[in-house]
Amino acid sequence: MTLPQALQELCDCATDFKNAGYNGAQAGMRRFVACLDKDPLHSLLEAVIPDVNFDAWLERTEASRGVMAGSGTCDWPDDRGERVAMQVALCRSIAEGRVRSDEFARDFYPTLSNRYDDHVADFGHRILDPITRDIGRLIELRVPPPILAEALALPLQPSGDPRLDELLEDAKTKFRDKDPAVRREGLERLWDAWERLKTLEEGHDKGESAAHLIGKAAAQPRFLKLLEDEARALNEVGNKFQIRHFEKDRDPVERDSHVDYLFHRLFALISLLQRSR
């Protein structure tokens, strides 16, 4: 599923919740939360929202309630990421049955209706609609880590091999995308470029060619060993994780932040070796 499709599904779940009424509210919320827990939204939220103390916030919020409906004070965080994190935690508590959406809407938002179904719909309008809007804004603001963004903005030195240059440009373009799934494709392209780069130097096989390539980048023995160790470690990453190979014994790269880290690490090595060539 692409990120725009996932956002549309989330909006559809919010609409379905608002129409579910009192009897279908908890099931509707479970569907909304399940949508948040699927990639690409799961990876995105893991990368852009912080950990929050929802239980402490809920305790303070519930303590503000008076005897009149709508008299409670619902003080959401000003920061968009924190606000989304807190509201998602509220949705989880409703899906788990710890909080009732109709009671929450009745206690904290003024309304003229006494119908439970109207309180459920009001919760959807006041909480779920802003969540979907704010998640879209967080996607728009997503940028690579600053040091990597600077490196991506600089052109790579031409390699003399059109296919390698094509793979590297494709990797950079995909990694700049807002969609976590597309950025993972960028990581795959970068690993393809790494495998291609290791074959461009003289040698009877890839290992000998790679050794020649790394040898050009460092004359100092200790630094040469550092680069050899790094290349060996990255080869192992490519073999043990689902980057270029997807057999059952490979582990997925689950977190968006881990994709950033691995891209940064390999991109730095490739950039150094390219300049050395």
C-alpha positions, 0 to 999 in steps of 0.5 A: 500500500502506498502512503496516499492509499494508506491516508485515504484508508485512514480517512475512510476509517474515520468516516466509518467510525462517525457513522457507526453509532454507539453500538459500533464505536469500539469496533470502529475504533479498533479498525482505525487503530489497526490502520495506524498499525500497518505500514506505511503509516506505522513506520511513519508514526514511529519516526515522527511522533515522540513517546508521551505519558498518556496515563498522566495526561488522562488523569489530569484531564479527567480531574478537570471535569465538573458536573455539567456536560462539556465542562472538562478541559481537554488540553492537547499539546501544542507540538503537532507530533506530541498532539498526534501521539497523545490522540493516538494513545487515546484512540488505543485506550478506546479500542481496548475499552479503557475509555468510551468515546461517547463519554469523552466527547460528552465530558469535554466538548459542549453539545446540545444533543443527549444521544449517544450516537451523536456523541460518537460522531462528535468524537470523530469530528473533533479527534479523528479528523484532526488526527488524519489532517495532522498526520498528513502535515507530518508527512509533508514535513518529513526530511532526511537527517540534516547531515544526510540531506546536505550530502544528498544535495551534492552531486556525486562524481560521475563513475564512468559507468552509466548503470552505476550512476543511474542506480545512485540517482534513483536511490537518492530520488527515492530516499527523498520521498515522504513514503517510507515504502519508497525510501526502503526502495531507495535503500535497495537501489543503493545496495544494488549500486554498492554491488555494481561498484565492487565490480568496476575495478580490475580483478578476477572476481568481485572480491579482488575488484573490491579490494582494489577499489578500497585500496585506492581510498586509503594508503594508511594501514589503519584507515585501510583496515577501517574501510575494509572492516566497514565494507565487510560489515555492510556486505553482512548487512546486505546478506542478513537483512531484507534489503536485496534478498527476501528469503525467510531467514533474512530479517526485515529492516523494520524502523524508518530510522534504521533505514535512514541509518543504513542509507547514511552509512553506505552512502558515506562509504560509496561517496568516499570510494567514488572520490577515490576512483 
